[in-house]
Amino acid sequence: MSLAAVMITVDCAEPKELAQWWAVAVGGEIAEDHGDFVIVSAQPLALGFQRVAEERRGKNRVHIDFGVASGTSLAEEVERLVALGASVVGEHSVPGLTWKVMQDPAGNEFCIH
C-alpha cells in the first residue's frame, strides 16, 4: 500500500473568500463548493479550504512552498501577490536559493522562490 498526495487543506474562518483569493493567486478555479469546504483546482495538488471555529494561533506548523513560473522573476511574483492582498513577512537566502515568506489575506504563511 502507498499513499499519494492529492490535496493540501487549509483551516480557515471564511473558506469561500480564501479559496477565491487562492484561485486567482495560483491561476486555478473553484472546483467544488460545499459551503464549509471549498476546493480549488491547482497544480500539482488541489487546495482545500475548510471552515474551523478556532482562530489560528502562532506560526503555521506546515506551509506551502511555490516556485515562480519560468519567465517571471521572484520580485514580479511578490509584487503580483501583494497587489492581490498578500503581505511579505520575511526573506531568507542560502547559497543558490532565495525565498520570500508571505501571508495570504487570512494570515496563512507560504513561501515563494
Backbone hydrogen bonds, N-H to C=O, Kabsch-Sander energy under -0.5 kcal/mol:
donor,donor_aa,acceptor,acceptor_aa,energy
8,I,46,A,-2.3
10,V,48,G,-2.9
12,C,50,Q,-2.6
18,L,14,E,-2.3
19,A,15,P,-2.7
20,Q,16,K,-2.3
21,W,17,E,-1.9
22,W,18,L,-2.6
23,A,19,A,-2.5
24,V,20,Q,-1.7
25,A,21,W,-2.4
26,V,22,W,-2.7
27,G,23,A,-0.8
28,G,23,A,-2.1
29,E,41,S,-0.6
31,A,29,E,-0.6
31,A,39,I,-2.8
32,E,39,I,-1.5
34,H,37,F,-2.7
36,D,34,H,-1.9
38,V,49,F,-2.5
39,I,32,E,-2.8
40,V,47,L,-3.4
41,S,29,E,-2.9
46,A,6,V,-2.0
47,L,40,V,-2.3
48,G,8,I,-3.0
49,F,38,V,-2.5
50,Q,10,V,-2.6
51,R,36,D,-3.1
52,V,12,C,-2.1
64,I,109,E,-0.6
66,F,111,C,-2.7
72,T,69,A,-1.9
77,E,73,S,-2.2
78,V,74,L,-2.6
79,E,75,A,-2.3
80,R,76,E,-2.2
81,L,77,E,-2.5
82,V,78,V,-2.6
83,A,79,E,-2.1
84,L,80,R,-1.2
85,G,81,L,-0.7
85,G,82,V,-1.0
86,A,81,L,-2.6
87,S,103,Q,-2.1
89,V,101,V,-3.1
90,G,101,V,-1.4
92,H,99,W,-2.7
94,V,97,L,-2.8
97,L,94,V,-2.7
99,W,92,H,-2.5
100,K,112,I,-2.4
101,V,90,G,-2.7
102,M,100,K,-0.5
102,M,110,F,-3.5
103,Q,87,S,-2.5
104,D,108,N,-2.3
107,G,104,D,-2.4
110,F,102,M,-2.4
111,C,64,I,-2.5
112,I,100,K,-2.0
113,H,66,F,-2.2
